[in-house]
Amino acid sequence: MPNKPNKPKKCPICGKPETPNHAPFCSRGCKDRDLLKWLGDGYRIPGPPADPERVDSDGDDS
């Protein structure tokens, strides 16, 4: 079975080829845009808000 040539990986933000210095992104700009999306809840999964009564904040199981 012949080996398939490896396709260059693409930046998940803009689709340009990734660079080793910024992998998996193509540039510092795309890397920063992704970080800002994480910090701004851009990757949030929709769902109902958490119930504060059921959240165990101190780790005490008593």
PDBQT receptor file of N, H, CA, C and O in Angstrom, charges set to zero:
ATOM      1  N   MET A   1       0.859  -1.171   0.000  1.00  0.00    +0.000 N 
ATOM      2  CA  MET A   1       0.000   0.000   0.000  1.00  0.00    +0.000 C 
ATOM      3  C   MET A   1       0.909   1.239   0.000  1.00  0.00    +0.000 C 
ATOM      4  O   MET A   1       1.737   1.379   0.900  1.00  0.00    +0.000 OA
ATOM      5  N   PRO A   2       0.778   2.118  -0.962  1.00  0.00    +0.000 N 
ATOM      6  CA  PRO A   2       1.649   3.295  -1.031  1.00  0.00    +0.000 C 
ATOM      7  C   PRO A   2       1.317   4.305   0.067  1.00  0.00    +0.000 C 
ATOM      8  O   PRO A   2       0.164   4.460   0.468  1.00  0.00    +0.000 OA
ATOM      9  N   ASN A   3       2.361   4.984   0.538  1.00  0.00    +0.000 N 
ATOM     10  H   ASN A   3       3.298   4.858   0.212  1.00  0.00    +0.000 HD
ATOM     11  CA  ASN A   3       2.164   6.014   1.555  1.00  0.00    +0.000 C 
ATOM     12  C   ASN A   3       1.548   7.251   0.927  1.00  0.00    +0.000 C 
ATOM     13  O   ASN A   3       1.956   7.675  -0.154  1.00  0.00    +0.000 OA
ATOM     14  N   LYS A   4       0.582   7.819   1.594  1.00  0.00    +0.000 N 
ATOM     15  H   LYS A   4       0.251   7.474   2.473  1.00  0.00    +0.000 HD
ATOM     16  CA  LYS A   4      -0.027   9.055   1.117  1.00  0.00    +0.000 C 
ATOM     17  C   LYS A   4       0.849  10.225   1.559  1.00  0.00    +0.000 C 
ATOM     18  O   LYS A   4       1.343  10.227   2.686  1.00  0.00    +0.000 OA
ATOM     19  N   PRO A   5       1.048  11.201   0.708  1.00  0.00    +0.000 N 
ATOM     20  CA  PRO A   5       1.837  12.370   1.136  1.00  0.00    +0.000 C 
ATOM     21  C   PRO A   5       1.101  13.133   2.221  1.00  0.00    +0.000 C 
ATOM     22  O   PRO A   5      -0.121  13.275   2.184  1.00  0.00    +0.000 OA
ATOM     23  N   ASN A   6       1.871  13.624   3.196  1.00  0.00    +0.000 N 
ATOM     24  H   ASN A   6       2.864  13.509   3.226  1.00  0.00    +0.000 HD
ATOM     25  CA  ASN A   6       1.267  14.380   4.290  1.00  0.00    +0.000 C 
ATOM     26  C   ASN A   6       0.799  15.734   3.791  1.00  0.00    +0.000 C 
ATOM     27  O   ASN A   6       1.561  16.479   3.174  1.00  0.00    +0.000 OA
ATOM     28  N   LYS A   7      -0.454  16.046   4.060  1.00  0.00    +0.000 N 
ATOM     29  H   LYS A   7      -1.074  15.442   4.561  1.00  0.00    +0.000 HD
ATOM     30  CA  LYS A   7      -0.969  17.363   3.717  1.00  0.00    +0.000 C 
ATOM     31  C   LYS A   7      -0.478  18.355   4.767  1.00  0.00    +0.000 C 
ATOM     32  O   LYS A   7      -0.443  18.034   5.955  1.00  0.00    +0.000 OA
ATOM     33  N   PRO A   8      -0.098  19.559   4.337  1.00  0.00    +0.000 N 
ATOM     34  CA  PRO A   8       0.290  20.557   5.345  1.00  0.00    +0.000 C 
ATOM     35  C   PRO A   8      -0.911  20.890   6.219  1.00  0.00    +0.000 C 
ATOM     36  O   PRO A   8      -2.031  21.023   5.728  1.00  0.00    +0.000 OA
ATOM     37  N   LYS A   9      -0.671  21.020   7.495  1.00  0.00    +0.000 N 
ATOM     38  H   LYS A   9       0.240  20.911   7.894  1.00  0.00    +0.000 HD
ATOM     39  CA  LYS A   9      -1.750  21.367   8.422  1.00  0.00    +0.000 C 
ATOM     40  C   LYS A   9      -2.117  22.824   8.229  1.00  0.00    +0.000 C 
ATOM     41  O   LYS A   9      -1.268  23.654   7.901  1.00  0.00    +0.000 OA
ATOM     42  N   LYS A  10      -3.398  23.130   8.438  1.00  0.00    +0.000 N 
ATOM     43  H   LYS A  10      -4.087  22.457   8.705  1.00  0.00    +0.000 HD
ATOM     44  CA  LYS A  10      -3.879  24.484   8.237  1.00  0.00    +0.000 C 
ATOM     45  C   LYS A  10      -4.218  25.145   9.570  1.00  0.00    +0.000 C 
ATOM     46  O   LYS A  10      -4.624  24.481  10.524  1.00  0.00    +0.000 OA
ATOM     47  N   CYS A  11      -4.046  26.438   9.614  1.00  0.00    +0.000 N 
ATOM     48  H   CYS A  11      -3.716  26.977   8.839  1.00  0.00    +0.000 HD
ATOM     49  CA  CYS A  11      -4.393  27.244  10.782  1.00  0.00    +0.000 C 
ATOM     50  C   CYS A  11      -5.901  27.131  11.026  1.00  0.00    +0.000 C 
ATOM     51  O   CYS A  11      -6.683  27.312  10.093  1.00  0.00    +0.000 OA
ATOM     52  N   PRO A  12      -6.325  26.836  12.260  1.00  0.00    +0.000 N 
ATOM     53  CA  PRO A  12      -7.765  26.709  12.536  1.00  0.00    +0.000 C 
ATOM     54  C   PRO A  12      -8.510  28.046  12.488  1.00  0.00    +0.000 C 
ATOM     55  O   PRO A  12      -9.740  28.054  12.444  1.00  0.00    +0.000 OA
ATOM     56  N   ILE A  13      -7.808  29.156  12.495  1.00  0.00    +0.000 N 
ATOM     57  H   ILE A  13      -6.809  29.150  12.531  1.00  0.00    +0.000 HD
ATOM     58  CA  ILE A  13      -8.460  30.467  12.463  1.00  0.00    +0.000 C 
ATOM     59  C   ILE A  13      -8.670  30.952  11.032  1.00  0.00    +0.000 C 
ATOM     60  O   ILE A  13      -9.777  31.349  10.667  1.00  0.00    +0.000 OA
ATOM     61  N   CYS A  14      -7.596  30.921  10.208  1.00  0.00    +0.000 N 
ATOM     62  H   CYS A  14      -6.697  30.599  10.505  1.00  0.00    +0.000 HD
ATOM     63  CA  CYS A  14      -7.705  31.512   8.870  1.00  0.00    +0.000 C 
ATOM     64  C   CYS A  14      -7.499  30.528   7.726  1.00  0.00    +0.000 C 
ATOM     65  O   CYS A  14      -7.813  30.854   6.581  1.00  0.00    +0.000 OA
ATOM     66  N   GLY A  15      -6.978  29.329   8.001  1.00  0.00    +0.000 N 
ATOM     67  H   GLY A  15      -6.723  29.063   8.931  1.00  0.00    +0.000 HD
ATOM     68  CA  GLY A  15      -6.801  28.327   6.963  1.00  0.00    +0.000 C 
ATOM     69  C   GLY A  15      -5.468  28.362   6.242  1.00  0.00    +0.000 C 
ATOM     70  O   GLY A  15      -5.224  27.517   5.381  1.00  0.00    +0.000 OA
ATOM     71  N   LYS A  16      -4.591  29.312   6.563  1.00  0.00    +0.000 N 
ATOM     72  H   LYS A  16      -4.789  29.999   7.263  1.00  0.00    +0.000 HD
ATOM     73  CA  LYS A  16      -3.259  29.344   5.963  1.00  0.00    +0.000 C 
ATOM     74  C   LYS A  16      -2.426  28.207   6.549  1.00  0.00    +0.000 C 
ATOM     75  O   LYS A  16      -2.771  27.679   7.607  1.00  0.00    +0.000 OA
ATOM     76  N   PRO A  17      -1.329  27.816   5.879  1.00  0.00    +0.000 N 
ATOM     77  CA  PRO A  17      -0.479  26.747   6.434  1.00  0.00    +0.000 C 
ATOM     78  C   PRO A  17       0.104  27.143   7.794  1.00  0.00    +0.000 C 
ATOM     79  O   PRO A  17       0.491  28.293   8.003  1.00  0.00    +0.000 OA
ATOM     80  N   GLU A  18       0.161  26.176   8.714  1.00  0.00    +0.000 N 
ATOM     81  H   GLU A  18      -0.153  25.242   8.544  1.00  0.00    +0.000 HD
ATOM     82  CA  GLU A  18       0.724  26.463  10.035  1.00  0.00    +0.000 C 
ATOM     83  C   GLU A  18       2.229  26.649   9.940  1.00  0.00    +0.000 C 
ATOM     84  O   GLU A  18       2.870  26.149   9.016  1.00  0.00    +0.000 OA
ATOM     85  N   THR A  19       2.784  27.372  10.902  1.00  0.00    +0.000 N 
ATOM     86  H   THR A  19       2.263  27.778  11.652  1.00  0.00    +0.000 HD
ATOM     87  CA  THR A  19       4.229  27.558  10.974  1.00  0.00    +0.000 C 
ATOM     88  C   THR A  19       4.733  26.912  12.259  1.00  0.00    +0.000 C 
ATOM     89  O   THR A  19       4.020  26.889  13.262  1.00  0.00    +0.000 OA
ATOM     90  N   PRO A  20       5.953  26.387  12.235  1.00  0.00    +0.000 N 
ATOM     91  CA  PRO A  20       6.480  25.709  13.432  1.00  0.00    +0.000 C 
ATOM     92  C   PRO A  20       6.543  26.617  14.661  1.00  0.00    +0.000 C 
ATOM     93  O   PRO A  20       6.352  26.144  15.781  1.00  0.00    +0.000 OA
ATOM     94  N   ASN A  21       6.804  27.901  14.470  1.00  0.00    +0.000 N 
ATOM     95  H   ASN A  21       6.959  28.284  13.560  1.00  0.00    +0.000 HD
ATOM     96  CA  ASN A  21       6.918  28.814  15.617  1.00  0.00    +0.000 C 
ATOM     97  C   ASN A  21       5.587  29.091  16.286  1.00  0.00    +0.000 C 
ATOM     98  O   ASN A  21       5.554  29.464  17.459  1.00  0.00    +0.000 OA
ATOM     99  N   HIS A  22       4.479  28.916  15.561  1.00  0.00    +0.000 N 
ATOM    100  H   HIS A  22       4.505  28.613  14.608  1.00  0.00    +0.000 HD
ATOM    101  CA  HIS A  22       3.161  29.267  16.104  1.00  0.00    +0.000 C 
ATOM    102  C   HIS A  22       2.163  28.110  16.017  1.00  0.00    +0.000 C 
ATOM    103  O   HIS A  22       0.960  28.328  16.164  1.00  0.00    +0.000 OA
ATOM    104  N   ALA A  23       2.639  26.889  15.783  1.00  0.00    +0.000 N 
ATOM    105  H   ALA A  23       3.615  26.712  15.664  1.00  0.00    +0.000 HD
ATOM    106  CA  ALA A  23       1.759  25.738  15.590  1.00  0.00    +0.000 C 
ATOM    107  C   ALA A  23       0.750  25.625  16.723  1.00  0.00    +0.000 C 
ATOM    108  O   ALA A  23       1.114  25.831  17.880  1.00  0.00    +0.000 OA
ATOM    109  N   PRO A  24      -0.484  25.311  16.434  1.00  0.00    +0.000 N 
ATOM    110  CA  PRO A  24      -1.062  24.931  15.147  1.00  0.00    +0.000 C 
ATOM    111  C   PRO A  24      -1.536  26.135  14.321  1.00  0.00    +0.000 C 
ATOM    112  O   PRO A  24      -2.294  25.959  13.367  1.00  0.00    +0.000 OA
ATOM    113  N   PHE A  25      -1.112  27.321  14.661  1.00  0.00    +0.000 N 
ATOM    114  H   PHE A  25      -0.496  27.463  15.436  1.00  0.00    +0.000 HD
ATOM    115  CA  PHE A  25      -1.542  28.528  13.957  1.00  0.00    +0.000 C 
ATOM    116  C   PHE A  25      -0.496  28.954  12.938  1.00  0.00    +0.000 C 
ATOM    117  O   PHE A  25       0.610  28.415  12.907  1.00  0.00    +0.000 OA
ATOM    118  N   CYS A  26      -0.858  29.935  12.096  1.00  0.00    +0.000 N 
ATOM    119  H   CYS A  26      -1.757  30.373  12.121  1.00  0.00    +0.000 HD
ATOM    120  CA  CYS A  26       0.061  30.414  11.069  1.00  0.00    +0.000 C 
ATOM    121  C   CYS A  26       0.871  31.612  11.538  1.00  0.00    +0.000 C 
ATOM    122  O   CYS A  26       1.938  31.889  10.991  1.00  0.00    +0.000 OA
ATOM    123  N   SER A  27       0.378  32.325  12.540  1.00  0.00    +0.000 N 
ATOM    124  H   SER A  27      -0.489  32.100  12.984  1.00  0.00    +0.000 HD
ATOM    125  CA  SER A  27       1.053  33.552  12.973  1.00  0.00    +0.000 C 
ATOM    126  C   SER A  27       0.692  33.869  14.419  1.00  0.00    +0.000 C 
ATOM    127  O   SER A  27      -0.193  33.253  15.014  1.00  0.00    +0.000 OA
ATOM    128  N   ARG A  28       1.403  34.844  14.958  1.00  0.00    +0.000 N 
ATOM    129  H   ARG A  28       2.121  35.344  14.474  1.00  0.00    +0.000 HD
ATOM    130  CA  ARG A  28       1.121  35.306  16.318  1.00  0.00    +0.000 C 
ATOM    131  C   ARG A  28      -0.283  35.918  16.391  1.00  0.00    +0.000 C 
ATOM    132  O   ARG A  28      -0.976  35.784  17.399  1.00  0.00    +0.000 OA
ATOM    133  N   GLY A  29      -0.689  36.587  15.312  1.00  0.00    +0.000 N 
ATOM    134  H   GLY A  29      -0.125  36.695  14.493  1.00  0.00    +0.000 HD
ATOM    135  CA  GLY A  29      -2.018  37.208  15.276  1.00  0.00    +0.000 C 
ATOM    136  C   GLY A  29      -3.139  36.193  15.439  1.00  0.00    +0.000 C 
ATOM    137  O   GLY A  29      -4.066  36.409  16.219  1.00  0.00    +0.000 OA
ATOM    138  N   CYS A  30      -3.057  35.087  14.706  1.00  0.00    +0.000 N 
ATOM    139  H   CYS A  30      -2.304  34.912  14.072  1.00  0.00    +0.000 HD
ATOM    140  CA  CYS A  30      -4.090  34.052  14.824  1.00  0.00    +0.000 C 
ATOM    141  C   CYS A  30      -4.038  33.384  16.192  1.00  0.00    +0.000 C 
ATOM    142  O   CYS A  30      -5.071  33.034  16.762  1.00  0.00    +0.000 OA
ATOM    143  N   LYS A  31      -2.836  33.212  16.709  1.00  0.00    +0.000 N 
ATOM    144  H   LYS A  31      -1.997  33.496  16.245  1.00  0.00    +0.000 HD
ATOM    145  CA  LYS A  31      -2.676  32.620  18.043  1.00  0.00    +0.000 C 
ATOM    146  C   LYS A  31      -3.344  33.518  19.091  1.00  0.00    +0.000 C 
ATOM    147  O   LYS A  31      -4.049  33.030  19.974  1.00  0.00    +0.000 OA
ATOM    148  N   ASP A  32      -3.121  34.824  18.988  1.00  0.00    +0.000 N 
ATOM    149  H   ASP A  32      -2.548  35.221  18.271  1.00  0.00    +0.000 HD
ATOM    150  CA  ASP A  32      -3.727  35.770  19.931  1.00  0.00    +0.000 C 
ATOM    151  C   ASP A  32      -5.244  35.842  19.771  1.00  0.00    +0.000 C 
ATOM    152  O   ASP A  32      -5.967  35.948  20.762  1.00  0.00    +0.000 OA
ATOM    153  N   ARG A  33      -5.734  35.786  18.523  1.00  0.00    +0.000 N 
ATOM    154  H   ARG A  33      -5.147  35.700  17.718  1.00  0.00    +0.000 HD
ATOM    155  CA  ARG A  33      -7.186  35.801  18.300  1.00  0.00    +0.000 C 
ATOM    156  C   ARG A  33      -7.853  34.601  18.956  1.00  0.00    +0.000 C 
ATOM    157  O   ARG A  33      -8.939  34.719  19.523  1.00  0.00    +0.000 OA
ATOM    158  N   ASP A  34      -7.192  33.432  18.876  1.00  0.00    +0.000 N 
ATOM    159  H   ASP A  34      -6.309  33.336  18.416  1.00  0.00    +0.000 HD
ATOM    160  CA  ASP A  34      -7.739  32.235  19.512  1.00  0.00    +0.000 C 
ATOM    161  C   ASP A  34      -7.766  32.393  21.031  1.00  0.00    +0.000 C 
ATOM    162  O   ASP A  34      -8.745  32.016  21.674  1.00  0.00    +0.000 OA
ATOM    163  N   LEU A  35      -6.699  32.948  21.610  1.00  0.00    +0.000 N 
ATOM    164  H   LEU A  35      -5.904  33.255  21.087  1.00  0.00    +0.000 HD
ATOM    165  CA  LEU A  35      -6.655  33.168  23.055  1.00  0.00    +0.000 C 
ATOM    166  C   LEU A  35      -7.767  34.119  23.485  1.00  0.00    +0.000 C 
ATOM    167  O   LEU A  35      -8.436  33.880  24.490  1.00  0.00    +0.000 OA
ATOM    168  N   LEU A  36      -7.965  35.194  22.728  1.00  0.00    +0.000 N 
ATOM    169  H   LEU A  36      -7.422  35.388  21.912  1.00  0.00    +0.000 HD
ATOM    170  CA  LEU A  36      -9.030  36.146  23.067  1.00  0.00    +0.000 C 
ATOM    171  C   LEU A  36     -10.406  35.499  22.993  1.00  0.00    +0.000 C 
ATOM    172  O   LEU A  36     -11.297  35.833  23.774  1.00  0.00    +0.000 OA
ATOM    173  N   LYS A  37     -10.577  34.575  22.057  1.00  0.00    +0.000 N 
ATOM    174  H   LYS A  37      -9.853  34.303  21.423  1.00  0.00    +0.000 HD
ATOM    175  CA  LYS A  37     -11.859  33.871  21.959  1.00  0.00    +0.000 C 
ATOM    176  C   LYS A  37     -12.090  33.011  23.204  1.00  0.00    +0.000 C 
ATOM    177  O   LYS A  37     -13.204  32.959  23.726  1.00  0.00    +0.000 OA
ATOM    178  N   TRP A  38     -11.025  32.327  23.685  1.00  0.00    +0.000 N 
ATOM    179  H   TRP A  38     -10.120  32.369  23.261  1.00  0.00    +0.000 HD
ATOM    180  CA  TRP A  38     -11.146  31.544  24.919  1.00  0.00    +0.000 C 
ATOM    181  C   TRP A  38     -11.465  32.450  26.108  1.00  0.00    +0.000 C 
ATOM    182  O   TRP A  38     -12.347  32.140  26.909  1.00  0.00    +0.000 OA
ATOM    183  N   LEU A  39     -10.751  33.563  26.220  1.00  0.00    +0.000 N 
ATOM    184  H   LEU A  39     -10.034  33.815  25.569  1.00  0.00    +0.000 HD
ATOM    185  CA  LEU A  39     -10.945  34.462  27.354  1.00  0.00    +0.000 C 
ATOM    186  C   LEU A  39     -12.310  35.138  27.334  1.00  0.00    +0.000 C 
ATOM    187  O   LEU A  39     -12.849  35.487  28.385  1.00  0.00    +0.000 OA
ATOM    188  N   GLY A  40     -12.865  35.322  26.150  1.00  0.00    +0.000 N 
ATOM    189  H   GLY A  40     -12.427  35.038  25.297  1.00  0.00    +0.000 HD
ATOM    190  CA  GLY A  40     -14.167  35.967  26.024  1.00  0.00    +0.000 C 
ATOM    191  C   GLY A  40     -15.331  34.995  25.963  1.00  0.00    +0.000 C 
ATOM    192  O   GLY A  40     -16.427  35.374  25.552  1.00  0.00    +0.000 OA
ATOM    193  N   ASP A  41     -15.115  33.751  26.363  1.00  0.00    +0.000 N 
ATOM    194  H   ASP A  41     -14.224  33.443  26.697  1.00  0.00    +0.000 HD
ATOM    195  CA  ASP A  41     -16.144  32.707  26.352  1.00  0.00    +0.000 C 
ATOM    196  C   ASP A  41     -16.658  32.396  24.955  1.00  0.00    +0.000 C 
ATOM    197  O   ASP A  41     -17.803  31.971  24.799  1.00  0.00    +0.000 OA
ATOM    198  N   GLY A  42     -15.832  32.602  23.940  1.00  0.00    +0.000 N 
ATOM    199  H   GLY A  42     -14.902  32.948  24.066  1.00  0.00    +0.000 HD
ATOM    200  CA  GLY A  42     -16.228  32.304  22.567  1.00  0.00    +0.000 C 
ATOM    201  C   GLY A  42     -16.367  30.818  22.294  1.00  0.00    +0.000 C 
ATOM    202  O   GLY A  42     -17.044  30.426  21.344  1.00  0.00    +0.000 OA
ATOM    203  N   TYR A  43     -15.742  29.990  23.103  1.00  0.00    +0.000 N 
ATOM    204  H   TYR A  43     -15.192  30.308  23.875  1.00  0.00    +0.000 HD
ATOM    205  CA  TYR A  43     -15.830  28.541  22.929  1.00  0.00    +0.000 C 
ATOM    206  C   TYR A  43     -16.771  27.914  23.954  1.00  0.00    +0.000 C 
ATOM    207  O   TYR A  43     -16.703  26.711  24.206  1.00  0.00    +0.000 OA
ATOM    208  N   ARG A  44     -17.630  28.710  24.533  1.00  0.00    +0.000 N 
ATOM    209  H   ARG A  44     -17.685  29.687  24.328  1.00  0.00    +0.000 HD
ATOM    210  CA  ARG A  44     -18.561  28.237  25.564  1.00  0.00    +0.000 C 
ATOM    211  C   ARG A  44     -19.560  27.252  24.965  1.00  0.00    +0.000 C 
ATOM    212  O   ARG A  44     -20.026  27.434  23.840  1.00  0.00    +0.000 OA
ATOM    213  N   ILE A  45     -19.881  26.220  25.716  1.00  0.00    +0.000 N 
ATOM    214  H   ILE A  45     -19.502  26.072  26.630  1.00  0.00    +0.000 HD
ATOM    215  CA  ILE A  45     -20.896  25.252  25.304  1.00  0.00    +0.000 C 
ATOM    216  C   ILE A  45     -22.227  25.719  25.875  1.00  0.00    +0.000 C 
ATOM    217  O   ILE A  45     -22.351  25.901  27.086  1.00  0.00    +0.000 OA
ATOM    218  N   PRO A  46     -23.230  25.916  25.010  1.00  0.00    +0.000 N 
ATOM    219  CA  PRO A  46     -24.512  26.404  25.511  1.00  0.00    +0.000 C 
ATOM    220  C   PRO A  46     -25.183  25.382  26.429  1.00  0.00    +0.000 C 
ATOM    221  O   PRO A  46     -25.092  24.173  26.220  1.00  0.00    +0.000 OA
ATOM    222  N   GLY A  47     -25.841  25.894  27.423  1.00  0.00    +0.000 N 
ATOM    223  H   GLY A  47     -25.915  26.876  27.593  1.00  0.00    +0.000 HD
ATOM    224  CA  GLY A  47     -26.559  25.040  28.355  1.00  0.00    +0.000 C 
ATOM    225  C   GLY A  47     -27.117  25.873  29.488  1.00  0.00    +0.000 C 
ATOM    226  O   GLY A  47     -26.856  27.074  29.564  1.00  0.00    +0.000 OA
ATOM    227  N   PRO A  48     -27.876  25.255  30.364  1.00  0.00    +0.000 N 
ATOM    228  CA  PRO A  48     -28.442  26.000  31.485  1.00  0.00    +0.000 C 
ATOM    229  C   PRO A  48     -27.340  26.437  32.453  1.00  0.00    +0.000 C 
ATOM    230  O   PRO A  48     -26.316  25.761  32.557  1.00  0.00    +0.000 OA
ATOM    231  N   PRO A  49     -27.527  27.539  33.154  1.00  0.00    +0.000 N 
ATOM    232  CA  PRO A  49     -26.532  27.965  34.132  1.00  0.00    +0.000 C 
ATOM    233  C   PRO A  49     -26.409  26.945  35.268  1.00  0.00    +0.000 C 
ATOM    234  O   PRO A  49     -27.360  26.229  35.580  1.00  0.00    +0.000 OA
ATOM    235  N   ALA A  50     -25.239  26.893  35.869  1.00  0.00    +0.000 N 
ATOM    236  H   ALA A  50     -24.466  27.475  35.616  1.00  0.00    +0.000 HD
ATOM    237  CA  ALA A  50     -25.005  25.978  36.984  1.00  0.00    +0.000 C 
ATOM    238  C   ALA A  50     -25.803  26.435  38.204  1.00  0.00    +0.000 C 
ATOM    239  O   ALA A  50     -25.964  27.633  38.439  1.00  0.00    +0.000 OA
ATOM    240  N   ASP A  51     -26.295  25.478  38.969  1.00  0.00    +0.000 N 
ATOM    241  H   ASP A  51     -26.165  24.505  38.778  1.00  0.00    +0.000 HD
ATOM    242  CA  ASP A  51     -27.037  25.769  40.189  1.00  0.00    +0.000 C 
ATOM    243  C   ASP A  51     -26.026  26.005  41.316  1.00  0.00    +0.000 C 
ATOM    244  O   ASP A  51     -25.306  25.077  41.686  1.00  0.00    +0.000 OA
ATOM    245  N   PRO A  52     -25.952  27.220  41.869  1.00  0.00    +0.000 N 
ATOM    246  CA  PRO A  52     -24.965  27.499  42.922  1.00  0.00    +0.000 C 
ATOM    247  C   PRO A  52     -25.123  26.608  44.156  1.00  0.00    +0.000 C 
ATOM    248  O   PRO A  52     -24.148  26.386  44.874  1.00  0.00    +0.000 OA
ATOM    249  N   GLU A  53     -26.307  26.104  44.413  1.00  0.00    +0.000 N 
ATOM    250  H   GLU A  53     -27.099  26.284  43.830  1.00  0.00    +0.000 HD
ATOM    251  CA  GLU A  53     -26.546  25.227  45.569  1.00  0.00    +0.000 C 
ATOM    252  C   GLU A  53     -25.893  23.856  45.368  1.00  0.00    +0.000 C 
ATOM    253  O   GLU A  53     -25.566  23.180  46.343  1.00  0.00    +0.000 OA
ATOM    254  N   ARG A  54     -25.702  23.444  44.118  1.00  0.00    +0.000 N 
ATOM    255  H   ARG A  54     -25.968  23.993  43.325  1.00  0.00    +0.000 HD
ATOM    256  CA  ARG A  54     -25.140  22.127  43.841  1.00  0.00    +0.000 C 
ATOM    257  C   ARG A  54     -23.649  22.175  43.576  1.00  0.00    +0.000 C 
ATOM    258  O   ARG A  54     -23.015  21.127  43.458  1.00  0.00    +0.000 OA
ATOM    259  N   VAL A  55     -23.069  23.372  43.480  1.00  0.00    +0.000 N 
ATOM    260  H   VAL A  55     -23.584  24.224  43.576  1.00  0.00    +0.000 HD
ATOM    261  CA  VAL A  55     -21.642  23.510  43.226  1.00  0.00    +0.000 C 
ATOM    262  C   VAL A  55     -20.878  23.384  44.527  1.00  0.00    +0.000 C 
ATOM    263  O   VAL A  55     -21.124  24.132  45.473  1.00  0.00    +0.000 OA
ATOM    264  N   ASP A  56     -19.954  22.443  44.577  1.00  0.00    +0.000 N 
ATOM    265  H   ASP A  56     -19.754  21.835  43.808  1.00  0.00    +0.000 HD
ATOM    266  CA  ASP A  56     -19.147  22.217  45.776  1.00  0.00    +0.000 C 
ATOM    267  C   ASP A  56     -17.881  23.067  45.639  1.00  0.00    +0.000 C 
ATOM    268  O   ASP A  56     -16.941  22.668  44.952  1.00  0.00    +0.000 OA
ATOM    269  N   SER A  57     -17.852  24.229  46.282  1.00  0.00    +0.000 N 
ATOM    270  H   SER A  57     -18.616  24.553  46.840  1.00  0.00    +0.000 HD
ATOM    271  CA  SER A  57     -16.735  25.145  46.098  1.00  0.00    +0.000 C 
ATOM    272  C   SER A  57     -15.577  24.894  47.072  1.00  0.00    +0.000 C 
ATOM    273  O   SER A  57     -14.444  25.273  46.773  1.00  0.00    +0.000 OA
ATOM    274  N   ASP A  58     -15.829  24.267  48.226  1.00  0.00    +0.000 N 
ATOM    275  H   ASP A  58     -16.748  23.959  48.469  1.00  0.00    +0.000 HD
ATOM    276  CA  ASP A  58     -14.732  24.093  49.181  1.00  0.00    +0.000 C 
ATOM    277  C   ASP A  58     -14.161  22.674  49.172  1.00  0.00    +0.000 C 
ATOM    278  O   ASP A  58     -13.191  22.410  49.883  1.00  0.00    +0.000 OA
ATOM    279  N   GLY A  59     -14.724  21.762  48.398  1.00  0.00    +0.000 N 
ATOM    280  H   GLY A  59     -15.511  21.976  47.820  1.00  0.00    +0.000 HD
ATOM    281  CA  GLY A  59     -14.172  20.416  48.298  1.00  0.00    +0.000 C 
ATOM    282  C   GLY A  59     -14.490  19.532  49.488  1.00  0.00    +0.000 C 
ATOM    283  O   GLY A  59     -13.971  18.418  49.551  1.00  0.00    +0.000 OA
ATOM    284  N   ASP A  60     -15.306  19.958  50.430  1.00  0.00    +0.000 N 
ATOM    285  H   ASP A  60     -15.728  20.863  50.378  1.00  0.00    +0.000 HD
ATOM    286  CA  ASP A  60     -15.690  19.188  51.621  1.00  0.00    +0.000 C 
ATOM    287  C   ASP A  60     -16.853  18.286  51.280  1.00  0.00    +0.000 C 
ATOM    288  O   ASP A  60     -17.894  18.764  50.829  1.00  0.00    +0.000 OA
ATOM    289  N   ASP A  61     -16.697  16.975  51.488  1.00  0.00    +0.000 N 
ATOM    290  H   ASP A  61     -15.851  16.587  51.854  1.00  0.00    +0.000 HD
ATOM    291  CA  ASP A  61     -17.744  16.025  51.152  1.00  0.00    +0.000 C 
ATOM    292  C   ASP A  61     -18.678  15.717  52.318  1.00  0.00    +0.000 C 
ATOM    293  O   ASP A  61     -19.448  14.760  52.232  1.00  0.00    +0.000 OA
ATOM    294  N   SER A  62     -18.644  16.473  53.382  1.00  0.00    +0.000 N 
ATOM    295  H   SER A  62     -18.019  17.251  53.452  1.00  0.00    +0.000 HD
ATOM    296  CA  SER A  62     -19.475  16.148  54.533  1.00  0.00    +0.000 C 
ATOM    297  C   SER A  62     -20.881  16.641  54.410  1.00  0.00    +0.000 C 
ATOM    298  O   SER A  62     -21.690  16.433  55.315  1.00  0.00    +0.000 OA
TER     299      SER A  62
